[in-house]
Amino acid sequence: MAYPGASIADRAEMHNRNRLKLGLFAANCSSGRAATKVPERWSGEWDDNLALARMADDAGFDFMLPIARWKGYRGATNFHGSVLEPTIYACGLLAQTRAITVFSTIHAPMFHPVVTAKQFATADLIGHGRLAMNVVCGWNQDEFDMFGLANRAHDERYAYAREWLRVIRMLWQEREEFSFDGDFIKLAGLISDPKPYGGTRPLIMNAGASPAGQDFALENSDILFNLLLTPEQGRTAVAAARARAAELGRQNIKIFTSGYYVCRPTRPEAIDYHHYYVEENGDQEAYEHLLDLAFPSPQARAHHGAAALRQRHIGGNGSYPMIGSPDDIARELQMISEIGYDGMAASFVNYLDELPYFRDEVLPRLERLGLRG
Ligand SMILES: Cc1cc2nc3c(=O)[nH]c(=O)nc-3n(C[C@H](O)[C@H](O)[C@H](O)COP(=O)(O)O)c2cc1C
């Protein structure tokens, strides 16, 4: 049987020719990426996600990227208190969409590789080669506590994930039983069937930000996500990642980043809405708890300005803000493509309410700029 479009190269292009890939980020979580109390904040419920994924698929969006989070950030809204499990979420969406790539995000330390290999092969078959894997090592000890696990020392998390991923890739590939004898993982009599779709495998992505995390991503994944703070910093980060990728013989790796949109007919309207949901209605307690988890030491926060840190974390969970008219947003995305990013995963306060305007006004502008279509 022939499997059209299942090669890794096709998968990495998400089966289309869009130069800048666009995806929706964290729609499986209550409040998405905005730690805000506004009543229109995102529900994160299944029916809303299904309607959103179908709309995004029809509009030509390239991917959906769910978050794996096991516990809310407290506060008035218990930000991320409700999170649909990403692999089951991906299966549901893949079964009911046509072209869009759907990620599942998976914590390497919490899932046995034999279970993960089979779950991902099954989901990939459901999606005819449209599943992708976001490997995360975890960073919140409160989540590890729920599993009765201690988080490993930072760099060791990635050493473990290397072995974990190697076992999974072998399970996807090997036709005969095999053993694995690593520093962390020792298993025998390993076999898994069915294999992923088309004799290849799901795309793999990782968003390691530390040197150990970035090296893991560059060596083991098809897509590296890296943080965009300013155009200058982004340009430098992309150049450094591409240089390191070249040293490792991984020139074809894609580099994506994450952000959030507030798109309104005029820039003042967009700025007003951002002020309303961030400054007037931010969930301060959830924000402070999130900061305590993400930046346990005051030194770690010190190089971010307090106002900017708050704005980004309440506005879009720390990602790059794109606030303005359709022309402004199109220009931002053009800049992001020009500094070398291949893709953008982004959120809205209410994805379903806001996507139609973005689809009708921003996507045609991106086509005219040669970034899409
Ligand atoms: C786009 C993106 C998606 C991420 N998704 C998750 C997630 O769902 N769950 C999680 O625990 N961490 C997630 N992370 C965190 C990263 O996997 C990583 O731990 C973080 O960027 C810190 O890097 P480091 O582990 O190298 O220190 C995500 C990060 C980014 C930028």
PDBQT file of the ligand as one rigid body, heavy atoms in Angstrom, charges set to zero:
ROOT
HETATM    1  C1  LIG A 401       6.000  25.973  22.764  1.00  0.00    +0.000 C 
HETATM    2  C2  LIG A 401       6.275  25.361  24.108  1.00  0.00    +0.000 A 
HETATM    3  C3  LIG A 401       5.481  24.338  24.583  1.00  0.00    +0.000 A 
HETATM    4  C4  LIG A 401       5.723  23.757  25.828  1.00  0.00    +0.000 A 
HETATM    5  N1  LIG A 401       4.872  22.814  26.310  1.00  0.00    +0.000 NA
HETATM    6  C5  LIG A 401       5.046  22.326  27.572  1.00  0.00    +0.000 A 
HETATM    7  C6  LIG A 401       4.069  21.491  28.159  1.00  0.00    +0.000 A 
HETATM    8  O1  LIG A 401       3.021  21.253  27.575  1.00  0.00    +0.000 OA
HETATM    9  N2  LIG A 401       4.315  20.977  29.393  1.00  0.00    +0.000 N 
HETATM   10  C7  LIG A 401       5.467  21.246  30.068  1.00  0.00    +0.000 A 
HETATM   11  O2  LIG A 401       5.638  20.734  31.182  1.00  0.00    +0.000 OA
HETATM   12  N3  LIG A 401       6.394  22.077  29.547  1.00  0.00    +0.000 NA
HETATM   13  C8  LIG A 401       6.200  22.632  28.329  1.00  0.00    +0.000 A 
HETATM   14  N4  LIG A 401       7.107  23.511  27.799  1.00  0.00    +0.000 N 
HETATM   15  C9  LIG A 401       8.374  23.755  28.532  1.00  0.00    +0.000 C 
HETATM   16  C10 LIG A 401       9.583  23.205  27.773  1.00  0.00    +0.000 C 
HETATM   17  O3  LIG A 401       9.430  21.839  27.456  1.00  0.00    +0.000 OA
HETATM   18  C11 LIG A 401      10.889  23.425  28.576  1.00  0.00    +0.000 C 
HETATM   19  O4  LIG A 401      10.885  22.674  29.762  1.00  0.00    +0.000 OA
HETATM   20  C12 LIG A 401      11.072  24.888  28.910  1.00  0.00    +0.000 C 
HETATM   21  O5  LIG A 401      11.121  25.651  27.718  1.00  0.00    +0.000 OA
HETATM   22  C13 LIG A 401      12.356  25.133  29.729  1.00  0.00    +0.000 C 
HETATM   23  O6  LIG A 401      13.491  24.671  29.054  1.00  0.00    +0.000 OA
HETATM   24  P1  LIG A 401      14.558  23.723  29.778  1.00  0.00    +0.000 P 
HETATM   25  O7  LIG A 401      13.812  22.451  30.157  1.00  0.00    +0.000 OA
HETATM   26  O8  LIG A 401      15.634  23.461  28.758  1.00  0.00    +0.000 OA
HETATM   27  O9  LIG A 401      15.046  24.446  30.972  1.00  0.00    +0.000 OA
HETATM   28  C14 LIG A 401       6.835  24.164  26.600  1.00  0.00    +0.000 A 
HETATM   29  C15 LIG A 401       7.616  25.230  26.130  1.00  0.00    +0.000 A 
HETATM   30  C16 LIG A 401       7.328  25.853  24.917  1.00  0.00    +0.000 A 
HETATM   31  C17 LIG A 401       8.171  27.024  24.480  1.00  0.00    +0.000 C 
ENDROOT
TORSDOF 0
